[in-house]
Amino acid sequence: MSGVPMGTAAVTFPAQEPRADGRPAGGPYAPPRPPGPRRPPRRTARLVLPLALALAAAVPLITAAQDARPAPFGDRLVRYADATARPGGTLTAPDEPRLRIEGKAVHAYDRNSGRTRWSHSRDGRRPLALLPAPGHAAVLWDDGLVTDTEHAGDGGVRWHRAIPGGAKWLRGHGADGVLRALDPAARMIAVVTPERITAYRSADGDLRWVLPARRGCGFAPERAVRGDGAWLIAQPCADESVAWSAQMVAVDDLGRIAPKRRPMGNALPGPKAAAR
């Protein structure tokens, strides 16, 4: 029996001709895949439905968590149903609530029924001074924050303003005279501290003017007298040689009263100007 020498020649096989129906010769026939996306494996398809159901269940929880976020300044405004409250956001003078600081909150009471309309508190804070005004009220808190709350309509805190270094100063001084209404309707509110008098427009909290104290002197918020549409505020000085007339200032809603002053005015811009 003759052997075939190995490594001396390559062994080739003739190519097989395709069958008459177009299938390749030999092996099982696999039809060509139609164009289009491939079907996911069965295991992946089984996981898609539970995942979609879990996401659908999580949406209300995410929404509730967003609604439960605390207010930026810790405000808690509680409104109570009151049949005597006028709809449409308009209050006449008899409808104005009585405001009182009680404990750690400001409470508004109906003048006729005595029922509570709303209460305003702030987490971990205490109100120190209250400035009631037609349609709104300003409140000074122990952290040096001033808020303005509207009475009519849905009510609510309209703005917040901070007194620089207010918390430390209030602990040693107190809040007497810090909040002042610069006009009868309190459209302009003054915050008086030893270093400066700051005036805000109550409708939107816009800063309108600032009056710094004279060097070597400081304003005394509790020592002020109102007359002829202006406040006369004491500004005592350490130097006893300073004239008494320089140790007080007169201010109104436009700022310090002085000859030839040119105030910028306090009207609201645009269509809001007729609101107040």
RAQUISUL-V843346 format. One line per field, one symbol per residue. phi: phi as a letter, one per 30 degrees, with the letter a starting at -180 (. if undefined). psi: psi as a letter, one per 20 degrees, with the letter a starting at -180 (. if undefined). A space follows every 50 residues. Layout:
phi = ???
psi = ???
This chain:
phi = .dccddicadccbddddddddjdddiiddcdddddkdddddddddddddd ddddddddeddddddddddddecidbccccdbdddddiibbdedddddcb cbicbccccdddcidddabbbbeibbdcbbbdaeiaacbccdciccbbcc ddhdijddabbcdeiddddddccjcdidcbddbechdbccccbedacccb dddbiddcabcddddibadcedcbbcahibcccdbdbdddddedddcabc bbdckddadhdbddibdddidddddb
psi = ppqppqjhqppqqqppqqrhjiqqpqrqpoqqpqqrqqpqqhgghhhggh gghgghhhghhgghhhhjpqqhjkpoopqqpoiipprjjpprghiprppq pockrpqpqphghjqpgrqprppjrpphqpnqroirpqpprijjppqppq grcibqphrpppppkggghhhigrjpjhpppirhjkhpppoprhhrpppq phhjjpphqpoqqqpjrqqnhinqppqkjqpopqmqqhoiipqhhikqqp qaiibpoqqkqmqirjqqqbiihih.
